[in-house]
Amino acid sequence: MSADDKFGNKADEMLGKAKSGIGKATDDKSMEAEGKSQQSGANLKQAGEKVKDAFKK
């Protein structure tokens, strides 16, 4: 997993967390759901990259 991938995935996760928090604070269910979805996607990407790294060794 390259540093760029790690940084990108972490950035997506943090943006998702922020969207989720803003959506919750403003009672915007759509934004909250979008943020949670973005977090999940970033976590799945990170998991996939870790699996790839494991098979490279």
mmCIF entry with sequence, helices, sheets and N, C-alpha, C, O atoms, coordinates in Angstrom:
data_MODEL
# 
_entry.id   MODEL 
# 
_entity.id                         1 
_entity.type                       polymer 
_entity.pdbx_number_of_molecules   1 
# 
_entity_poly.entity_id                      1 
_entity_poly.type                           'polypeptide(L)' 
_entity_poly.nstd_linkage                   no 
_entity_poly.nstd_monomer                   no 
_entity_poly.pdbx_seq_one_letter_code       MSADDKFGNKADEMLGKAKSGIGKATDDKSMEAEGKSQQSGANLKQAGEKVKDAFKK 
_entity_poly.pdbx_seq_one_letter_code_can   MSADDKFGNKADEMLGKAKSGIGKATDDKSMEAEGKSQQSGANLKQAGEKVKDAFKK 
_entity_poly.pdbx_strand_id                 A 
# 
loop_
_entity_poly_seq.entity_id 
_entity_poly_seq.num 
_entity_poly_seq.mon_id 
_entity_poly_seq.hetero 
1 1  MET n 
1 2  SER n 
1 3  ALA n 
1 4  ASP n 
1 5  ASP n 
1 6  LYS n 
1 7  PHE n 
1 8  GLY n 
1 9  ASN n 
1 10 LYS n 
1 11 ALA n 
1 12 ASP n 
1 13 GLU n 
1 14 MET n 
1 15 LEU n 
1 16 GLY n 
1 17 LYS n 
1 18 ALA n 
1 19 LYS n 
1 20 SER n 
1 21 GLY n 
1 22 ILE n 
1 23 GLY n 
1 24 LYS n 
1 25 ALA n 
1 26 THR n 
1 27 ASP n 
1 28 ASP n 
1 29 LYS n 
1 30 SER n 
1 31 MET n 
1 32 GLU n 
1 33 ALA n 
1 34 GLU n 
1 35 GLY n 
1 36 LYS n 
1 37 SER n 
1 38 GLN n 
1 39 GLN n 
1 40 SER n 
1 41 GLY n 
1 42 ALA n 
1 43 ASN n 
1 44 LEU n 
1 45 LYS n 
1 46 GLN n 
1 47 ALA n 
1 48 GLY n 
1 49 GLU n 
1 50 LYS n 
1 51 VAL n 
1 52 LYS n 
1 53 ASP n 
1 54 ALA n 
1 55 PHE n 
1 56 LYS n 
1 57 LYS n 
# 
_struct_asym.id          A 
_struct_asym.entity_id   1 
# 
loop_
_struct_conf.conf_type_id 
_struct_conf.id 
_struct_conf.pdbx_PDB_helix_id 
_struct_conf.beg_label_comp_id 
_struct_conf.beg_label_asym_id 
_struct_conf.beg_label_seq_id 
_struct_conf.pdbx_beg_PDB_ins_code 
_struct_conf.end_label_comp_id 
_struct_conf.end_label_asym_id 
_struct_conf.end_label_seq_id 
_struct_conf.pdbx_end_PDB_ins_code 
_struct_conf.beg_auth_comp_id 
_struct_conf.beg_auth_asym_id 
_struct_conf.beg_auth_seq_id 
_struct_conf.end_auth_comp_id 
_struct_conf.end_auth_asym_id 
_struct_conf.end_auth_seq_id 
_struct_conf.pdbx_PDB_helix_class 
_struct_conf.details 
_struct_conf.pdbx_PDB_helix_length 
HELX_P HELX_P1 AA1 ALA A 3  ? ALA A 25 ? ALA A 3  ALA A 25 1 ? 23 
HELX_P HELX_P2 AA2 LYS A 29 ? LYS A 56 ? LYS A 29 LYS A 56 1 ? 28 
# 
_struct_conf_type.id          HELX_P 
_struct_conf_type.criteria    ? 
_struct_conf_type.reference   ? 
# 
loop_
_atom_site.group_PDB 
_atom_site.id 
_atom_site.type_symbol 
_atom_site.label_atom_id 
_atom_site.label_alt_id 
_atom_site.label_comp_id 
_atom_site.label_asym_id 
_atom_site.label_entity_id 
_atom_site.label_seq_id 
_atom_site.pdbx_PDB_ins_code 
_atom_site.Cartn_x 
_atom_site.Cartn_y 
_atom_site.Cartn_z 
_atom_site.occupancy 
_atom_site.B_iso_or_equiv 
_atom_site.pdbx_formal_charge 
_atom_site.auth_seq_id 
_atom_site.auth_comp_id 
_atom_site.auth_asym_id 
_atom_site.auth_atom_id 
_atom_site.pdbx_PDB_model_num 
ATOM 1   N N  . MET A 1 1  ? 0.854   -1.166  0.000  1.00 0.00 ? 1  MET A N  1 
ATOM 2   C CA . MET A 1 1  ? 0.000   0.000   0.000  1.00 0.00 ? 1  MET A CA 1 
ATOM 3   C C  . MET A 1 1  ? 0.900   1.229   0.000  1.00 0.00 ? 1  MET A C  1 
ATOM 4   O O  . MET A 1 1  ? 1.731   1.420   0.888  1.00 0.00 ? 1  MET A O  1 
ATOM 5   N N  . SER A 1 2  ? 0.711   2.041   -1.006 1.00 0.00 ? 2  SER A N  1 
ATOM 6   C CA . SER A 1 2  ? 1.569   3.222   -1.082 1.00 0.00 ? 2  SER A CA 1 
ATOM 7   C C  . SER A 1 2  ? 1.109   4.299   -0.108 1.00 0.00 ? 2  SER A C  1 
ATOM 8   O O  . SER A 1 2  ? -0.020  4.281   0.381  1.00 0.00 ? 2  SER A O  1 
ATOM 9   N N  . ALA A 1 3  ? 1.993   5.214   0.153  1.00 0.00 ? 3  ALA A N  1 
ATOM 10  C CA . ALA A 1 3  ? 1.681   6.317   1.073  1.00 0.00 ? 3  ALA A CA 1 
ATOM 11  C C  . ALA A 1 3  ? 0.549   7.169   0.518  1.00 0.00 ? 3  ALA A C  1 
ATOM 12  O O  . ALA A 1 3  ? -0.280  7.670   1.277  1.00 0.00 ? 3  ALA A O  1 
ATOM 13  N N  . ASP A 1 4  ? 0.507   7.338   -0.816 1.00 0.00 ? 4  ASP A N  1 
ATOM 14  C CA . ASP A 1 4  ? -0.571  8.111   -1.442 1.00 0.00 ? 4  ASP A CA 1 
ATOM 15  C C  . ASP A 1 4  ? -1.923  7.449   -1.207 1.00 0.00 ? 4  ASP A C  1 
ATOM 16  O O  . ASP A 1 4  ? -2.908  8.126   -0.913 1.00 0.00 ? 4  ASP A O  1 
ATOM 17  N N  . ASP A 1 5  ? -1.969  6.129   -1.337 1.00 0.00 ? 5  ASP A N  1 
ATOM 18  C CA . ASP A 1 5  ? -3.219  5.400   -1.105 1.00 0.00 ? 5  ASP A CA 1 
ATOM 19  C C  . ASP A 1 5  ? -3.660  5.532   0.348  1.00 0.00 ? 5  ASP A C  1 
ATOM 20  O O  . ASP A 1 5  ? -4.835  5.764   0.631  1.00 0.00 ? 5  ASP A O  1 
ATOM 21  N N  . LYS A 1 6  ? -2.710  5.383   1.263  1.00 0.00 ? 6  LYS A N  1 
ATOM 22  C CA . LYS A 1 6  ? -3.030  5.499   2.686  1.00 0.00 ? 6  LYS A CA 1 
ATOM 23  C C  . LYS A 1 6  ? -3.568  6.887   3.000  1.00 0.00 ? 6  LYS A C  1 
ATOM 24  O O  . LYS A 1 6  ? -4.562  7.032   3.711  1.00 0.00 ? 6  LYS A O  1 
ATOM 25  N N  . PHE A 1 7  ? -2.899  7.910   2.462  1.00 0.00 ? 7  PHE A N  1 
ATOM 26  C CA . PHE A 1 7  ? -3.317  9.286   2.706  1.00 0.00 ? 7  PHE A CA 1 
ATOM 27  C C  . PHE A 1 7  ? -4.700  9.547   2.109  1.00 0.00 ? 7  PHE A C  1 
ATOM 28  O O  . PHE A 1 7  ? -5.546  10.173  2.746  1.00 0.00 ? 7  PHE A O  1 
ATOM 29  N N  . GLY A 1 8  ? -4.925  9.071   0.900  1.00 0.00 ? 8  GLY A N  1 
ATOM 30  C CA . GLY A 1 8  ? -6.225  9.261   0.238  1.00 0.00 ? 8  GLY A CA 1 
ATOM 31  C C  . GLY A 1 8  ? -7.352  8.574   0.980  1.00 0.00 ? 8  GLY A C  1 
ATOM 32  O O  . GLY A 1 8  ? -8.431  9.142   1.153  1.00 0.00 ? 8  GLY A O  1 
ATOM 33  N N  . ASN A 1 9  ? -7.105  7.361   1.415  1.00 0.00 ? 9  ASN A N  1 
ATOM 34  C CA . ASN A 1 9  ? -8.132  6.621   2.150  1.00 0.00 ? 9  ASN A CA 1 
ATOM 35  C C  . ASN A 1 9  ? -8.424  7.281   3.493  1.00 0.00 ? 9  ASN A C  1 
ATOM 36  O O  . ASN A 1 9  ? -9.580  7.365   3.907  1.00 0.00 ? 9  ASN A O  1 
ATOM 37  N N  . LYS A 1 10 ? -7.391  7.745   4.165  1.00 0.00 ? 10 LYS A N  1 
ATOM 38  C CA . LYS A 1 10 ? -7.575  8.402   5.460  1.00 0.00 ? 10 LYS A CA 1 
ATOM 39  C C  . LYS A 1 10 ? -8.322  9.725   5.272  1.00 0.00 ? 10 LYS A C  1 
ATOM 40  O O  . LYS A 1 10 ? -9.170  10.089  6.087  1.00 0.00 ? 10 LYS A O  1 
ATOM 41  N N  . ALA A 1 11 ? -8.001  10.438  4.195  1.00 0.00 ? 11 ALA A N  1 
ATOM 42  C CA . ALA A 1 11 ? -8.691  11.699  3.906  1.00 0.00 ? 11 ALA A CA 1 
ATOM 43  C C  . ALA A 1 11 ? -10.171 11.444  3.648  1.00 0.00 ? 11 ALA A C  1 
ATOM 44  O O  . ALA A 1 11 ? -11.022 12.183  4.141  1.00 0.00 ? 11 ALA A O  1 
ATOM 45  N N  . ASP A 1 12 ? -10.487 10.392  2.871  1.00 0.00 ? 12 ASP A N  1 
ATOM 46  C CA . ASP A 1 12 ? -11.887 10.039  2.614  1.00 0.00 ? 12 ASP A CA 1 
ATOM 47  C C  . ASP A 1 12 ? -12.601 9.694   3.916  1.00 0.00 ? 12 ASP A C  1 
ATOM 48  O O  . ASP A 1 12 ? -13.746 10.089  4.136  1.00 0.00 ? 12 ASP A O  1 
ATOM 49  N N  . GLU A 1 13 ? -11.912 8.957   4.769  1.00 0.00 ? 13 GLU A N  1 
ATOM 50  C CA . GLU A 1 13 ? -12.511 8.576   6.047  1.00 0.00 ? 13 GLU A CA 1 
ATOM 51  C C  . GLU A 1 13 ? -12.810 9.817   6.899  1.00 0.00 ? 13 GLU A C  1 
ATOM 52  O O  . GLU A 1 13 ? -13.885 9.930   7.488  1.00 0.00 ? 13 GLU A O  1 
ATOM 53  N N  . MET A 1 14 ? -11.861 10.727  6.956  1.00 0.00 ? 14 MET A N  1 
ATOM 54  C CA . MET A 1 14 ? -12.048 11.940  7.764  1.00 0.00 ? 14 MET A CA 1 
ATOM 55  C C  . MET A 1 14 ? -13.149 12.837  7.188  1.00 0.00 ? 14 MET A C  1 
ATOM 56  O O  . MET A 1 14 ? -13.933 13.415  7.941  1.00 0.00 ? 14 MET A O  1 
ATOM 57  N N  . LEU A 1 15 ? -13.210 12.955  5.867  1.00 0.00 ? 15 LEU A N  1 
ATOM 58  C CA . LEU A 1 15 ? -14.277 13.734  5.241  1.00 0.00 ? 15 LEU A CA 1 
ATOM 59  C C  . LEU A 1 15 ? -15.643 13.116  5.531  1.00 0.00 ? 15 LEU A C  1 
ATOM 60  O O  . LEU A 1 15 ? -16.613 13.822  5.806  1.00 0.00 ? 15 LEU A O  1 
ATOM 61  N N  . GLY A 1 16 ? -15.702 11.804  5.465  1.00 0.00 ? 16 GLY A N  1 
ATOM 62  C CA . GLY A 1 16 ? -16.944 11.111  5.773  1.00 0.00 ? 16 GLY A CA 1 
ATOM 63  C C  . GLY A 1 16 ? -17.369 11.335  7.213  1.00 0.00 ? 16 GLY A C  1 
ATOM 64  O O  . GLY A 1 16 ? -18.550 11.524  7.504  1.00 0.00 ? 16 GLY A O  1 
ATOM 65  N N  . LYS A 1 17 ? -16.396 11.312  8.106  1.00 0.00 ? 17 LYS A N  1 
ATOM 66  C CA . LYS A 1 17 ? -16.682 11.542  9.524  1.00 0.00 ? 17 LYS A CA 1 
ATOM 67  C C  . LYS A 1 17 ? -17.201 12.962  9.732  1.00 0.00 ? 17 LYS A C  1 
ATOM 68  O O  . LYS A 1 17 ? -18.129 13.184  10.510 1.00 0.00 ? 17 LYS A O  1 
ATOM 69  N N  . ALA A 1 18 ? -16.600 13.916  9.035  1.00 0.00 ? 18 ALA A N  1 
ATOM 70  C CA . ALA A 1 18 ? -17.032 15.315  9.146  1.00 0.00 ? 18 ALA A CA 1 
ATOM 71  C C  . ALA A 1 18 ? -18.449 15.482  8.593  1.00 0.00 ? 18 ALA A C  1 
ATOM 72  O O  . ALA A 1 18 ? -19.289 16.130  9.217  1.00 0.00 ? 18 ALA A O  1 
ATOM 73  N N  . LYS A 1 19 ? -18.712 14.897  7.423  1.00 0.00 ? 19 LYS A N  1 
ATOM 74  C CA . LYS A 1 19 ? -20.052 14.986  6.824  1.00 0.00 ? 19 LYS A CA 1 
ATOM 75  C C  . LYS A 1 19 ? -21.089 14.377  7.749  1.00 0.00 ? 19 LYS A C  1 
ATOM 76  O O  . LYS A 1 19 ? -22.170 14.933  7.940  1.00 0.00 ? 19 LYS A O  1 
ATOM 77  N N  . SER A 1 20 ? -20.752 13.239  8.318  1.00 0.00 ? 20 SER A N  1 
ATOM 78  C CA . SER A 1 20 ? -21.673 12.561  9.219  1.00 0.00 ? 20 SER A CA 1 
ATOM 79  C C  . SER A 1 20 ? -21.974 13.436  10.435 1.00 0.00 ? 20 SER A C  1 
ATOM 80  O O  . SER A 1 20 ? -23.126 13.557  10.852 1.00 0.00 ? 20 SER A O  1 
ATOM 81  N N  . GLY A 1 21 ? -20.948 14.035  10.993 1.00 0.00 ? 21 GLY A N  1 
ATOM 82  C CA . GLY A 1 21 ? -21.122 14.900  12.159 1.00 0.00 ? 21 GLY A CA 1 
ATOM 83  C C  . GLY A 1 21 ? -21.939 16.140  11.843 1.00 0.00 ? 21 GLY A C  1 
ATOM 84  O O  . GLY A 1 21 ? -22.801 16.535  12.628 1.00 0.00 ? 21 GLY A O  1 
ATOM 85  N N  . ILE A 1 22 ? -21.673 16.755  10.698 1.00 0.00 ? 22 ILE A N  1 
ATOM 86  C CA . ILE A 1 22 ? -22.432 17.944  10.295 1.00 0.00 ? 22 ILE A CA 1 
ATOM 87  C C  . ILE A 1 22 ? -23.887 17.573  10.043 1.00 0.00 ? 22 ILE A C  1 
ATOM 88  O O  . ILE A 1 22 ? -24.801 18.295  10.439 1.00 0.00 ? 22 ILE A O  1 
ATOM 89  N N  . GLY A 1 23 ? -24.090 16.441  9.380  1.00 0.00 ? 23 GLY A N  1 
ATOM 90  C CA . GLY A 1 23 ? -25.453 15.980  9.119  1.00 0.00 ? 23 GLY A CA 1 
ATOM 91  C C  . GLY A 1 23 ? -26.213 15.713  10.402 1.00 0.00 ? 23 GLY A C  1 
ATOM 92  O O  . GLY A 1 23 ? -27.397 16.031  10.510 1.00 0.00 ? 23 GLY A O  1 
ATOM 93  N N  . LYS A 1 24 ? -25.539 15.135  11.360 1.00 0.00 ? 24 LYS A N  1 
ATOM 94  C CA . LYS A 1 24 ? -26.172 14.854  12.651 1.00 0.00 ? 24 LYS A CA 1 
ATOM 95  C C  . LYS A 1 24 ? -26.500 16.152  13.388 1.00 0.00 ? 24 LYS A C  1 
ATOM 96  O O  . LYS A 1 24 ? -27.575 16.283  13.973 1.00 0.00 ? 24 LYS A O  1 
ATOM 97  N N  . ALA A 1 25 ? -25.566 17.115  13.356 1.00 0.00 ? 25 ALA A N  1 
ATOM 98  C CA . ALA A 1 25 ? -25.762 18.389  14.057 1.00 0.00 ? 25 ALA A CA 1 
ATOM 99  C C  . ALA A 1 25 ? -26.881 19.220  13.448 1.00 0.00 ? 25 ALA A C  1 
ATOM 100 O O  . ALA A 1 25 ? -27.597 19.931  14.154 1.00 0.00 ? 25 ALA A O  1 
ATOM 101 N N  . THR A 1 26 ? -27.027 19.123  12.120 1.00 0.00 ? 26 THR A N  1 
ATOM 102 C CA . THR A 1 26 ? -28.044 19.924  11.428 1.00 0.00 ? 26 THR A CA 1 
ATOM 103 C C  . THR A 1 26 ? -29.314 19.129  11.156 1.00 0.00 ? 26 THR A C  1 
ATOM 104 O O  . THR A 1 26 ? -30.233 19.629  10.507 1.00 0.00 ? 26 THR A O  1 
ATOM 105 N N  . ASP A 1 27 ? -29.371 17.912  11.641 1.00 0.00 ? 27 ASP A N  1 
ATOM 106 C CA . ASP A 1 27 ? -30.514 17.019  11.437 1.00 0.00 ? 27 ASP A CA 1 
ATOM 107 C C  . ASP A 1 27 ? -30.776 16.760  9.952  1.00 0.00 ? 27 ASP A C  1 
ATOM 108 O O  . ASP A 1 27 ? -31.923 16.661  9.515  1.00 0.00 ? 27 ASP A O  1 
ATOM 109 N N  . ASP A 1 28 ? -29.682 16.651  9.185  1.00 0.00 ? 28 ASP A N  1 
ATOM 110 C CA . ASP A 1 28 ? -29.747 16.358  7.757  1.00 0.00 ? 28 ASP A CA 1 
ATOM 111 C C  . ASP A 1 28 ? -29.407 14.874  7.580  1.00 0.00 ? 28 ASP A C  1 
ATOM 112 O O  . ASP A 1 28 ? -28.237 14.504  7.479  1.00 0.00 ? 28 ASP A O  1 
ATOM 113 N N  . LYS A 1 29 ? -30.428 14.047  7.544  1.00 0.00 ? 29 LYS A N  1 
ATOM 114 C CA . LYS A 1 29 ? -30.228 12.590  7.483  1.00 0.00 ? 29 LYS A CA 1 
ATOM 115 C C  . LYS A 1 29 ? -29.487 12.169  6.220  1.00 0.00 ? 29 LYS A C  1 
ATOM 116 O O  . LYS A 1 29 ? -28.703 11.220  6.243  1.00 0.00 ? 29 LYS A O  1 
ATOM 117 N N  . SER A 1 30 ? -29.733 12.871  5.122  1.00 0.00 ? 30 SER A N  1 
ATOM 118 C CA . SER A 1 30 ? -29.072 12.538  3.865  1.00 0.00 ? 30 SER A CA 1 
ATOM 119 C C  . SER A 1 30 ? -27.563 12.741  3.971  1.00 0.00 ? 30 SER A C  1 
ATOM 120 O O  . SER A 1 30 ? -26.790 11.872  3.567  1.00 0.00 ? 30 SER A O  1 
ATOM 121 N N  . MET A 1 31 ? -27.145 13.875  4.509  1.00 0.00 ? 31 MET A N  1 
ATOM 122 C CA . MET A 1 31 ? -25.719 14.146  4.655  1.00 0.00 ? 31 MET A CA 1 
ATOM 123 C C  . MET A 1 31 ? -25.085 13.188  5.654  1.00 0.00 ? 31 MET A C  1 
ATOM 124 O O  . MET A 1 31 ? -23.956 12.741  5.456  1.00 0.00 ? 31 MET A O  1 
ATOM 125 N N  . GLU A 1 32 ? -25.799 12.875  6.714  1.00 0.00 ? 32 GLU A N  1 
ATOM 126 C CA . GLU A 1 32 ? -25.285 11.942  7.706  1.00 0.00 ? 32 GLU A CA 1 
ATOM 127 C C  . GLU A 1 32 ? -25.049 10.568  7.069  1.00 0.00 ? 32 GLU A C  1 
ATOM 128 O O  . GLU A 1 32 ? -24.018 9.936   7.303  1.00 0.00 ? 32 GLU A O  1 
ATOM 129 N N  . ALA A 1 33 ? -26.012 10.114  6.266  1.00 0.00 ? 33 ALA A N  1 
ATOM 130 C CA . ALA A 1 33 ? -25.882 8.821   5.601  1.00 0.00 ? 33 ALA A CA 1 
ATOM 131 C C  . ALA A 1 33 ? -24.754 8.841   4.569  1.00 0.00 ? 33 ALA A C  1 
ATOM 132 O O  . ALA A 1 33 ? -24.014 7.867   4.430  1.00 0.00 ? 33 ALA A O  1 
ATOM 133 N N  . GLU A 1 34 ? -24.630 9.947   3.855  1.00 0.00 ? 34 GLU A N  1 
ATOM 134 C CA . GLU A 1 34 ? -23.560 10.075  2.873  1.00 0.00 ? 34 GLU A CA 1 
ATOM 135 C C  . GLU A 1 34 ? -22.198 10.002  3.552  1.00 0.00 ? 34 GLU A C  1 
ATOM 136 O O  . GLU A 1 34 ? -21.279 9.364   3.038  1.00 0.00 ? 34 GLU A O  1 
ATOM 137 N N  . GLY A 1 35 ? -22.066 10.646  4.693  1.00 0.00 ? 35 GLY A N  1 
ATOM 138 C CA . GLY A 1 35 ? -20.813 10.609  5.438  1.00 0.00 ? 35 GLY A CA 1 
ATOM 139 C C  . GLY A 1 35 ? -20.479 9.215   5.917  1.00 0.00 ? 35 GLY A C  1 
ATOM 140 O O  . GLY A 1 35 ? -19.330 8.781   5.825  1.00 0.00 ? 35 GLY A O  1 
ATOM 141 N N  . LYS A 1 36 ? -21.472 8.511   6.427  1.00 0.00 ? 36 LYS A N  1 
ATOM 142 C CA . LYS A 1 36 ? -21.231 7.147   6.907  1.00 0.00 ? 36 LYS A CA 1 
ATOM 143 C C  . LYS A 1 36 ? -20.849 6.227   5.745  1.00 0.00 ? 36 LYS A C  1 
ATOM 144 O O  . LYS A 1 36 ? -19.998 5.349   5.886  1.00 0.00 ? 36 LYS A O  1 
ATOM 145 N N  . SER A 1 37 ? -21.491 6.445   4.598  1.00 0.00 ? 37 SER A N  1 
ATOM 146 C CA . SER A 1 37 ? -21.174 5.654   3.413  1.00 0.00 ? 37 SER A CA 1 
ATOM 147 C C  . SER A 1 37 ? -19.743 5.914   2.955  1.00 0.00 ? 37 SER A C  1 
ATOM 148 O O  . SER A 1 37 ? -19.025 4.983   2.589  1.00 0.00 ? 37 SER A O  1 
ATOM 149 N N  . GLN A 1 38 ? -19.333 7.172   2.976  1.00 0.00 ? 38 GLN A N  1 
ATOM 150 C CA . GLN A 1 38 ? -17.973 7.529   2.586  1.00 0.00 ? 38 GLN A CA 1 
ATOM 151 C C  . GLN A 1 38 ? -16.954 6.908   3.535  1.00 0.00 ? 38 GLN A C  1 
ATOM 152 O O  . GLN A 1 38 ? -15.900 6.446   3.097  1.00 0.00 ? 38 GLN A O  1 
ATOM 153 N N  . GLN A 1 39 ? -17.257 6.893   4.816  1.00 0.00 ? 39 GLN A N  1 
ATOM 154 C CA . GLN A 1 39 ? -16.361 6.261   5.796  1.00 0.00 ? 39 GLN A CA 1 
ATOM 155 C C  . GLN A 1 39 ? -16.236 4.767   5.511  1.00 0.00 ? 39 GLN A C  1 
ATOM 156 O O  . GLN A 1 39 ? -15.135 4.216   5.530  1.00 0.00 ? 39 GLN A O  1 
ATOM 157 N N  . SER A 1 40 ? -17.357 4.120   5.251  1.00 0.00 ? 40 SER A N  1 
ATOM 158 C CA . SER A 1 40 ? -17.343 2.679   4.977  1.00 0.00 ? 40 SER A CA 1 
ATOM 159 C C  . SER A 1 40 ? -16.535 2.363   3.730  1.00 0.00 ? 40 SER A C  1 
ATOM 160 O O  . SER A 1 40 ? -15.764 1.403   3.705  1.00 0.00 ? 40 SER A O  1 
ATOM 161 N N  . GLY A 1 41 ? -16.717 3.176   2.695  1.00 0.00 ? 41 GLY A N  1 
ATOM 162 C CA . GLY A 1 41 ? -15.967 2.970   1.460  1.00 0.00 ? 41 GLY A CA 1 
ATOM 163 C C  . GLY A 1 41 ? -14.472 3.098   1.687  1.00 0.00 ? 41 GLY A C  1 
ATOM 164 O O  . GLY A 1 41 ? -13.691 2.299   1.171  1.00 0.00 ? 41 GLY A O  1 
ATOM 165 N N  . ALA A 1 42 ? -14.077 4.082   2.445  1.00 0.00 ? 42 ALA A N  1 
ATOM 166 C CA . ALA A 1 42 ? -12.653 4.277   2.734  1.00 0.00 ? 42 ALA A CA 1 
ATOM 167 C C  . ALA A 1 42 ? -12.102 3.095   3.529  1.00 0.00 ? 42 ALA A C  1 
ATOM 168 O O  . ALA A 1 42 ? -10.991 2.631   3.271  1.00 0.00 ? 42 ALA A O  1 
ATOM 169 N N  . ASN A 1 43 ? -12.875 2.615   4.484  1.00 0.00 ? 43 ASN A N  1 
ATOM 170 C CA . ASN A 1 43 ? -12.433 1.469   5.284  1.00 0.00 ? 43 ASN A CA 1 
ATOM 171 C C  . ASN A 1 43 ? -12.280 0.223   4.425  1.00 0.00 ? 43 ASN A C  1 
ATOM 172 O O  . ASN A 1 43 ? -11.347 -0.555  4.622  1.00 0.00 ? 43 ASN A O  1 
ATOM 173 N N  . LEU A 1 44 ? -13.194 0.024   3.469  1.00 0.00 ? 44 LEU A N  1 
ATOM 174 C CA . LEU A 1 44 ? -13.089 -1.129  2.576  1.00 0.00 ? 44 LEU A CA 1 
ATOM 175 C C  . LEU A 1 44 ? -11.860 -1.020  1.677  1.00 0.00 ? 44 LEU A C  1 
ATOM 176 O O  . LEU A 1 44 ? -11.179 -2.015  1.428  1.00 0.00 ? 44 LEU A O  1 
ATOM 177 N N  . LYS A 1 45 ? -11.576 0.185   1.193  1.00 0.00 ? 45 LYS A N  1 
ATOM 178 C CA . LYS A 1 45 ? -10.381 0.382   0.373  1.00 0.00 ? 45 LYS A CA 1 
ATOM 179 C C  . LYS A 1 45 ? -9.130  0.062   1.172  1.00 0.00 ? 45 LYS A C  1 
ATOM 180 O O  . LYS A 1 45 ? -8.213  -0.583  0.665  1.00 0.00 ? 45 LYS A O  1 
ATOM 181 N N  . GLN A 1 46 ? -9.090  0.511   2.418  1.00 0.00 ? 46 GLN A N  1 
ATOM 182 C CA . GLN A 1 46 ? -7.930  0.244   3.269  1.00 0.00 ? 46 GLN A CA 1 
ATOM 183 C C  . GLN A 1 46 ? -7.769  -1.250  3.491  1.00 0.00 ? 46 GLN A C  1 
ATOM 184 O O  . GLN A 1 46 ? -6.653  -1.768  3.454  1.00 0.00 ? 46 GLN A O  1 
ATOM 185 N N  . ALA A 1 47 ? -8.861  -1.936  3.719  1.00 0.00 ? 47 ALA A N  1 
ATOM 186 C CA . ALA A 1 47 ? -8.798  -3.386  3.939  1.00 0.00 ? 47 ALA A CA 1 
ATOM 187 C C  . ALA A 1 47 ? -8.295  -4.094  2.682  1.00 0.00 ? 47 ALA A C  1 
ATOM 188 O O  . ALA A 1 47 ? -7.474  -5.008  2.763  1.00 0.00 ? 47 ALA A O  1 
ATOM 189 N N  . GLY A 1 48 ? -8.792  -3.670  1.523  1.00 0.00 ? 48 GLY A N  1 
ATOM 190 C CA . GLY A 1 48 ? -8.344  -4.269  0.263  1.00 0.00 ? 48 GLY A CA 1 
ATOM 191 C C  . GLY A 1 48 ? -6.859  -4.057  0.028  1.00 0.00 ? 48 GLY A C  1 
ATOM 192 O O  . GLY A 1 48 ? -6.165  -4.969  -0.420 1.00 0.00 ? 48 GLY A O  1 
ATOM 193 N N  . GLU A 1 49 ? -6.370  -2.871  0.324  1.00 0.00 ? 49 GLU A N  1 
ATOM 194 C CA . GLU A 1 49 ? -4.946  -2.588  0.164  1.00 0.00 ? 49 GLU A CA 1 
ATOM 195 C C  . GLU A 1 49 ? -4.109  -3.432  1.119  1.00 0.00 ? 49 GLU A C  1 
ATOM 196 O O  . GLU A 1 49 ? -3.025  -3.887  0.754  1.00 0.00 ? 49 GLU A O  1 
ATOM 197 N N  . LYS A 1 50 ? -4.596  -3.639  2.320  1.00 0.00 ? 50 LYS A N  1 
ATOM 198 C CA . LYS A 1 50 ? -3.862  -4.459  3.291  1.00 0.00 ? 50 LYS A CA 1 
ATOM 199 C C  . LYS A 1 50 ? -3.780  -5.908  2.817  1.00 0.00 ? 50 LYS A C  1 
ATOM 200 O O  . LYS A 1 50 ? -2.753  -6.563  2.994  1.00 0.00 ? 50 LYS A O  1 
ATOM 201 N N  . VAL A 1 51 ? -4.860  -6.412  2.214  1.00 0.00 ? 51 VAL A N  1 
ATOM 202 C CA . VAL A 1 51 ? -4.857  -7.781  1.686  1.00 0.00 ? 51 VAL A CA 1 
ATOM 203 C C  . VAL A 1 51 ? -3.837  -7.883  0.563  1.00 0.00 ? 51 VAL A C  1 
ATOM 204 O O  . VAL A 1 51 ? -3.067  -8.841  0.510  1.00 0.00 ? 51 VAL A O  1 
ATOM 205 N N  . LYS A 1 52 ? -3.825  -6.903  -0.334 1.00 0.00 ? 52 LYS A N  1 
ATOM 206 C CA . LYS A 1 52 ? -2.847  -6.905  -1.422 1.00 0.00 ? 52 LYS A CA 1 
ATOM 207 C C  . LYS A 1 52 ? -1.432  -6.913  -0.871 1.00 0.00 ? 52 LYS A C  1 
ATOM 208 O O  . LYS A 1 52 ? -0.576  -7.645  -1.368 1.00 0.00 ? 52 LYS A O  1 
ATOM 209 N N  . ASP A 1 53 ? -1.176  -6.100  0.156  1.00 0.00 ? 53 ASP A N  1 
ATOM 210 C CA . ASP A 1 53 ? 0.148   -6.046  0.759  1.00 0.00 ? 53 ASP A CA 1 
ATOM 211 C C  . ASP A 1 53 ? 0.539   -7.390  1.362  1.00 0.00 ? 53 ASP A C  1 
ATOM 212 O O  . ASP A 1 53 ? 1.694   -7.806  1.273  1.00 0.00 ? 53 ASP A O  1 
ATOM 213 N N  . ALA A 1 54 ? -0.424  -8.060  1.973  1.00 0.00 ? 54 ALA A N  1 
ATOM 214 C CA . ALA A 1 54 ? -0.147  -9.350  2.612  1.00 0.00 ? 54 ALA A CA 1 
ATOM 215 C C  . ALA A 1 54 ? 0.287   -10.395 1.566  1.00 0.00 ? 54 ALA A C  1 
ATOM 216 O O  . ALA A 1 54 ? 1.154   -11.226 1.837  1.00 0.00 ? 54 ALA A O  1 
ATOM 217 N N  . PHE A 1 55 ? -0.323  -10.344 0.373  1.00 0.00 ? 55 PHE A N  1 
ATOM 218 C CA . PHE A 1 55 ? 0.015   -11.321 -0.652 1.00 0.00 ? 55 PHE A CA 1 
ATOM 219 C C  . PHE A 1 55 ? 1.302   -10.980 -1.383 1.00 0.00 ? 55 PHE A C  1 
ATOM 220 O O  . PHE A 1 55 ? 1.881   -11.850 -2.033 1.00 0.00 ? 55 PHE A O  1 
ATOM 221 N N  . LYS A 1 56 ? 1.763   -9.753  -1.299 1.00 0.00 ? 56 LYS A N  1 
ATOM 222 C CA . LYS A 1 56 ? 3.017   -9.368  -1.919 1.00 0.00 ? 56 LYS A CA 1 
ATOM 223 C C  . LYS A 1 56 ? 4.209   -9.960  -1.184 1.00 0.00 ? 56 LYS A C  1 
ATOM 224 O O  . LYS A 1 56 ? 5.268   -10.162 -1.778 1.00 0.00 ? 56 LYS A O  1 
ATOM 225 N N  . LYS A 1 57 ? 4.044   -10.242 0.110  1.00 0.00 ? 57 LYS A N  1 
ATOM 226 C CA . LYS A 1 57 ? 5.157   -10.737 0.915  1.00 0.00 ? 57 LYS A CA 1 
ATOM 227 C C  . LYS A 1 57 ? 5.306   -12.186 0.794  1.00 0.00 ? 57 LYS A C  1 
ATOM 228 O O  . LYS A 1 57 ? 6.199   -12.768 1.410  1.00 0.00 ? 57 LYS A O  1 
# 
